[in-house]
Amino acid sequence: MIASKFEFRSPKDVEEAVRLYREFEGEAVYLSGGTDLVPRMKLGLEKPKVVIDLKRIASLTTVEDLSLIHISEPTRPLYISYAVF
């Protein structure tokens, strides 16, 4: 069970996400894929006033320049196909 109440925000772009983070001065956290935020909140280790969801920001969900990708062992093909395609 999550111990404290929090506000959930889904900004439309990066600028709004940054503005929200600054607005709540250390009392906000970002939520994106692969995070351990929810388990930490359940244990009472994180108690943010605001959770900022980054998953709906289109510019963060695509890779424009494939030369920026570095794949090292032991990356599984499933993870690559999920991330790239």
Secondary structure per residue as TSV (DSSP state, phi and psi in degrees):
chain	resnum	aa	ss	phi	psi
A	1	M	-	360.0	137.5
A	2	I	-	-80.2	126.2
A	3	A	-	-73.2	-30.9
A	4	S	S	-127.0	156.7
A	5	K	-	-78.7	150.5
A	6	F	-	-149.9	160.8
A	7	E	E	-96.0	140.2
A	8	F	E	-112.9	124.3
A	9	R	E	-122.9	142.3
A	10	S	-	-124.2	86.8
A	11	P	-	-66.7	156.3
A	12	K	S	-86.8	-23.3
A	13	D	S	-149.1	171.9
A	14	V	H	-61.9	-40.5
A	15	E	H	-59.4	-43.1
A	16	E	H	-66.7	-37.9
A	17	A	H	-62.9	-43.9
A	18	V	H	-66.3	-42.3
A	19	R	H	-59.8	-44.6
A	20	L	H	-62.0	-44.0
A	21	Y	H	-60.2	-44.1
A	22	R	H	-69.3	-36.1
A	23	E	H	-61.0	-35.1
A	24	F	T	-99.4	12.3
A	25	E	T	27.6	77.4
A	26	G	T	81.6	-0.9
A	27	E	S	-110.0	12.0
A	28	A	E	-120.6	151.0
A	29	V	E	-133.9	151.8
A	30	Y	E	-90.5	143.1
A	31	L	E	-118.7	125.6
A	32	S	-	-146.7	179.8
A	33	G	T	-61.6	146.6
A	34	G	T	75.5	18.4
A	35	T	-	-89.7	153.5
A	36	D	-	-102.6	18.7
A	37	L	H	-60.1	-49.3
A	38	V	H	-61.2	-48.4
A	39	P	H	-59.4	-38.5
A	40	R	H	-65.9	-36.1
A	41	M	H	-68.0	-39.2
A	42	K	H	-63.0	-33.9
A	43	L	T	-83.2	-5.2
A	44	G	T	80.2	12.3
A	45	L	S	-81.8	-23.9
A	46	E	-	-122.9	132.2
A	47	K	-	-135.8	64.8
A	48	P	-	-73.3	151.6
A	49	K	S	-82.1	-28.8
A	50	V	E	-136.3	134.3
A	51	V	E	-109.5	124.0
A	52	I	E	-106.1	111.5
A	53	D	E	-83.4	122.0
A	54	L	-	-95.9	-4.7
A	55	K	T	-67.2	-20.1
A	56	R	T	-97.5	4.9
A	57	I	-	-86.5	108.3
A	58	A	G	-56.6	-39.5
A	59	S	G	-67.4	-14.8
A	60	L	G	-97.5	-1.8
A	61	T	S	-105.8	1.3
A	62	T	-	-129.8	158.6
A	63	V	-	-112.9	116.9
A	64	E	S	-82.9	-34.6
A	65	D	-	-122.2	102.5
A	66	L	G	-65.0	-16.7
A	67	S	G	-70.0	-12.4
A	68	L	G	-84.2	-7.2
A	69	I	-	-86.8	131.7
A	70	H	-	-122.2	121.9
A	71	I	-	-114.5	123.5
A	72	S	-	-124.4	165.3
A	73	E	T	-67.1	147.4
A	74	P	T	-100.4	48.0
A	75	T	-	-59.1	129.9
A	76	R	-	-89.5	146.4
A	77	P	H	-55.5	-34.0
A	78	L	H	-59.1	-42.5
A	79	Y	H	-65.4	-37.7
A	80	I	H	-67.2	-47.7
A	81	S	H	-63.9	-37.1
A	82	Y	H	-65.9	-40.9
A	83	A	H	-76.2	-35.9
A	84	V	H	-93.6	-36.4
A	85	F	-	-101.2	360.0
